[in-house]
Amino acid sequence: MHTRRAHHKSRNGCEQCKVRRVKCDEVYPCLHCVKRGMDCTFKQRQKTSNSGERPSKSPDSMPAARRIASPGGEDAYGSFHARLAEAAFASQEWSMQDPELMHHYTLHTSQSLARRQAMQDTWQAALPHIAYSYEFLMHGILALAAVHLAYLKPERYSRYLTSSRFHIALGVRSFRRTLLVPSVDNYCALFGFSSLLMVYIFAAPVDSERADPPPGALDTILDLFRICRGTLVLKPYLPLLAKSPLGPLFRHEFDISSYQNIVDIPECALFEGLHDQLSRLRTLILEIDPTSESCPRTSCLQALGQLELSFRAILSADLPLECGMIFMWPLTLDEEFLNLVRGKHAVALVLLSFYCAQLHAFANYWFVGQRGLELLVEIAQVVPAPLDAWLEWPRRVTGQQFHVVS
């Protein structure tokens, strides 16, 4: 006769595991909640007793692998999700509208995210297949489909935008928790959602109705830059991603480091006069007083160097240009430069104005459109008058009607 094994009952588990009647590991957030994308909450627990029960663990004492959010240690998605949550509310996670959204994504949205057939097939088939196992990725797919429908059907804009906000808020909530424990099992889903999220930010800037004043183009681009930095947590998995079902999304020209050995920037009507403009920008940065407090010279020079490489990549790439190239420069920026932009440092904003020229080159993608021009207009409103002349070249480029043939 078999005897029943003794079972150590946990009394310090989270409320969610207690409801589900599963054993909790008693670490915040517990693995069960992380994997399911659920809120993980604990009632106040007693200190370690003579019975040997473990005390509760706070977020500060959780393993480092669960605390990683971005290279700088900050939660790159926290403020973005908080703003989303203000505008997204519903009584249930899924609705009768969702099949319509999935149908639209499969037939239309997935085809609009790339120009090459292999990449379109990956967005259309490989990504949804992964999403069947990860709810946060499915929410990301539906959110992007909804905002695409809002773009295509302005008469129903409000309805679709509400759906998109709801799905992206739920997706970001679960994505943030899963990103705490990236692994060989979930790296494809994490990368897929982060890619959708970056496109979503361009397509539907977060404009919480409670924000006063509402966030503008500069706030939106800062959201994008922060999320790009948060995505760098997945950098160790890039070799695996290139060989995964999402591999076709990785093109060689997206790696701007490979353009360091190219001495000259090819001349092109799209960015006429670029070489001279970048040389003048370097002179402007070098004129910054090195003795000033928190001198931004080093950070601005680094940003300029990466900006030049990203221009080289765009000008050297085979046509048609793929939209992934608009994320090359943001992915290389350090936290110090982002702080300069956030603080509206004049030279940092001038550098950002040149990025507007890159965005304009991709204006034929529906989710980019006039974002470059909108950002440039806002930059012009805050750049000090003595530096306004530095915006002349970006203004000229974005004012031209050059659109890359798709």
Secondary structure, DSSP 8 states (H G I E B T S, - for coil): ----------SS--HHHHHHT-----SSS-HHHHHHT------------TT-------GGGS-HHHH--STTSS-TTHHHHHHHHHH---SSS--TTHHHHHHHIIIIIGGGS-SSHHHHHIIIIIHHHHHTT-HHHHHHHHHHHHHHHHHH-GGGHHHHHHHHHHHHHHHHHHHHHHHTS--TTTHHHHHHHHHHHHHHHHHS----TT-SS---HHHHHHHHHHHHHHHGGGGGGHHHHHTSTTGGG--GGG-GGGGTT--S----GGGTTHHHHHHHHHHHHHTS-TTSTT--HHHHHHHHHHHHHHHHHHHHS-SS--GGGGGTTGGG--HHHHHHHHTT-HHHHHHHHHHHHHHHHTTTSTTTTTHHHHHHHHHHHHS-GGGGGGGHHHHHHHHS------
